[in-house]
Amino acid sequence: MQVLDRRKAMAITPLFRLAFRPFFLAGSLLAVLFIPLWLAAFSGSISDWQPAGGWLGWHRHELLFGFGLAIIAGFLLTAVQTWTGRPGLSGKPLAALALLWLLARAAWLANAPWPLLAVLELAFPLAVAVLMGFTLWKVRQKRNYPIVVVLLLLAAADGLSLYGLVEGHEGLQRQGVLTGIWLVAAMMGLIGGRVIPFFIQRGLGKVDGVAPWPWLDWLLLIGSPLVALLYAAGPALAPDLWVGLLFAVLAAGHLVRLVRWHDRALWHVPLLWSLYLAYGWLAVACLGMALWHFGVPINPSLAVHCLTIGAMGGLVLAMIARVSLGHTGRALEPPPGMTLAFILLNLACLSRVVLVEFFPLPALWLAGLCWALAFALYVWRYGPMLLRARVDGHPG
């Protein structure tokens, strides 16, 4: 593998030696702080301060394009070094990219003038897409080109949300976020479909893994972005039989994967069952949306929160817990407290999706508390690892 000169690499502040370090830490801190802030605003405790788009619009936007994109950037800009054999982003360029993300978050919260907000906000996903695209193109690694396409579509979805903000159109803001959510679902299906069966194989010490079904992989790879485009164009915003059928196909495809990947031994390994459950929430989210489109009287927000809390939040927490260990030179044994964090995250989803139907306000607060505590445990246990050099003395 082509790597940076060791002396130069070791001279870099540990936090900026690879992208997973600043972005996993910053994204998790955002997750800890922003949900309690949103609940305080929701309860009326904050009345004289409004972020860009209002508190509800801010909540929707930042948990996707703030939290979600930070983790995606950290994962991809780290993984691309392994995929291509070329050095990952590090040092001052990485610090500049992290600062750009942070300034965009501050601009949303401070309700900055829209031209400044738009430049800061769109520059980040576009920069990540360009960095990924250039690195992959240098080695002509066509297999991962779809990731760059999804990143560019995410930037476009963010742009749609910003357009709604400028026009004072709450519906367009929501439409942009929903488009982005299902693009992230596409990336979860793409990346999760590769790494989860591999992690299960390695984690359980099996010689052979589950052989992929290319037709199923392509079905899911095409289906989720198609859903996102249907949100961007409008048809998916109202109940529609054909959109429901597409969601049903996606739900069936994800469930088939779960059945094929299952091994009873994985339930004894927290780093495995956390990934497995997160992917399960993705299937449930697709099923819930299918039912709504078929006319079943359920709130589609419940399916969306299955996706954002259970699937996206769960997969993020499980992945960063594992990736942070491997890339800091540690054994794949999560530190004390992380099993509780995985449980709390799933309890947050159950509370927001199920309990909220019976105890609306208590369930919302319970979901927010469980979410914040889950990521606070990650920050507590992994923060020191991310701020210090690898324990094996290697760069990175």
Sequence and secondary structure as in RCSB ss.txt:
>XXXX:A:sequence
MQVLDRRKAMAITPLFRLAFRPFFLAGSLLAVLFIPLWLAAFSGSISDWQPAGGWLGWHRHELLFGFGLAIIAGF
LLTAVQTWTGRPGLSGKPLAALALLWLLARAAWLANAPWPLLAVLELAFPLAVAVLMGFTLWKVRQKRNYPIVVV
LLLLAAADGLSLYGLVEGHEGLQRQGVLTGIWLVAAMMGLIGGRVIPFFIQRGLGKVDGVAPWPWLDWLLLIGSP
LVALLYAAGPALAPDLWVGLLFAVLAAGHLVRLVRWHDRALWHVPLLWSLYLAYGWLAVACLGMALWHFGVPINP
SLAVHCLTIGAMGGLVLAMIARVSLGHTGRALEPPPGMTLAFILLNLACLSRVVLVEFFPLPALWLAGLCWALAF
ALYVWRYGPMLLRARVDGHPG
>XXXX:A:secstr
     HHHHHHS GGGSSTHHHHHHHHHHHHHHHHHHHHHHHTTS  S   TTHHHHHHHHIIIIIIIHHHHHHH
HHHHHHHHHSS    HHHHHHHHHHHHHHHHHHHHT  HHHHHHHHHHHHHHHHHHHHHHHHHTT GGGHHHHHH
HHHHHHHHHHHHHHHHHT HHHHHHHHHHHHHHHHHHHHHHHHHHHHHHHHHHTT SS     HHHHHHHHHHHH
HHHHHHHHSGGGS  HHHHHHHHHHHHHHHHHHHHH  GGGGG HHHHHHHHHHHHHHHHHHHHHHHHTT    H
HHHHHIIIIIIIIHHHHHHHHHHHHHHTT  S   TTHHHHHHHHHHHHHHHHTGGGTSHHHHHHHHHHHHHHHH
HHHHHHHHHHHHS  TTS   
